[in-house]
Amino acid sequence: MTQDLEMKDRLTPSNSVSSPAPSTLQHLREIASLIETGSYTKEVRRIARAVRLTIALRRKLTASIISSFLDHVLTSGSEAHAKLSAHLPKEDDHEMEVDAATSAIQTPAKHLLPELEIYCYLLVLLFLIDKKKYNEAKACSSASIVWLKNTNRRTVDVIASRLYFYYSYSYELTGDLAEIRGNLLALHRIATLRHDELGQETLLNLLLRNYLHYNLYDQAEKLRSKAPRFEAHSNQQFCRYLFYLGKIRTIQLEYTDAKESLLQAARKAPVAARGFRIQCNKWAVIVRLLLGEIPERTVFMQKGMEKALRPYFELTNAVRIGDLELFRNIADKFATTFTADRTHNLIVRLRHNVIRTGLRNISISYSRISLADVAKKLRLNSPNPIADAESIVAKAIRDGAIDATLDHANGWMVSKETGDIYSTNEPQLAFNSRIAFCLNMHNEAVRALRFPPNTHKEESAEKRRERQQQEQELAKHIAEEDDDDF
């Protein structure tokens, strides 16, 4: 009897420790149940939550797990099952058979919902892209797009927007992005007719990315200006739109609007989207330099961005000093980086700003200086540097960059005494721009407020607990989300 008690005491803790954690397949089944509930109750937020949970699981997906899940959800022998199974590599057949048999025993056959079928396409597509099987991913994404064109359900829109993104991404990875431009335009037209606003903003961004990839800035601007406008539904898509808009405005020489769009995109982007924020900051730095501003050092010292922004830090330092020779050396040194970032043409435009900055420093330092010395200090390498220096000084005076006069007879630049800036309207304009920025941010925050449906109705304690639990889970998954979109 004593021995039996001792054995029970020994077994009890071991059983509690070895309680198995839910498997990836079990998580996928729970996601399928969530999608099914969202489909029946017409609650899009449940399907959106299912997509977020899937993104968190994507690193754990294997061919055997996905195959077992397809057997669990899709009817064996159906067209969708055959198509999707053909894209999966055959791995660990024995394990697949066991999982499939287990799922077949545990769950009875159900009526297949369109949301579940298209979700299976998304799952297989994520797996193929992660495994770098890009040709199979192209075939899978194309099949899913054909299926989506014939389905008009609002509960499918969230999954469809992700499929649109990966459809374009798979073709971009293989260098065939131009092939799908017509198809993307057709999908955008279909989404507009169906009032699918999430699909519209996703497809608009994909089309802008497609045009900008091939430097078709005029076509991108024409599409953007004529596309229907509405309130943003996805923060990620809105950030992308602002980034593309900033790039278009920069090429069109509208630097003030470009700066506002790029800084807003970098500010709104999630912290985890480091690569996207780096791109936004690179373009924002160039735009601010073109505007004659010098970005703060803290912009280049952001956590995780120091190395990526190093070339732009050195470039900013050269512009700040106004040293044309140093600017040329840095442009040559990091030419490969600037070409890869597609900012090389913008940096060529900066040469005039470097000269103007150097000229401003000279006008502050000297009350009178000869044009020959100006050309020497600016390091103008030209056949007639004095004539070039004279034209540069004249243009700077006309533009208001410096407060000076030209003595053509003696070949001098005579600087005027600097006045009190507080006696001008400059401080008023600076305060006005800051106040407008704060008011604009407040208005955007108010517009972004979201309230749960039926807030005017009283809810029971049980429903309140369920709602609070769902909100906590949603907040947790959003915080842990691995911003795959960026």
Disulfide bonds with the S-S distance in Angstrom:
none
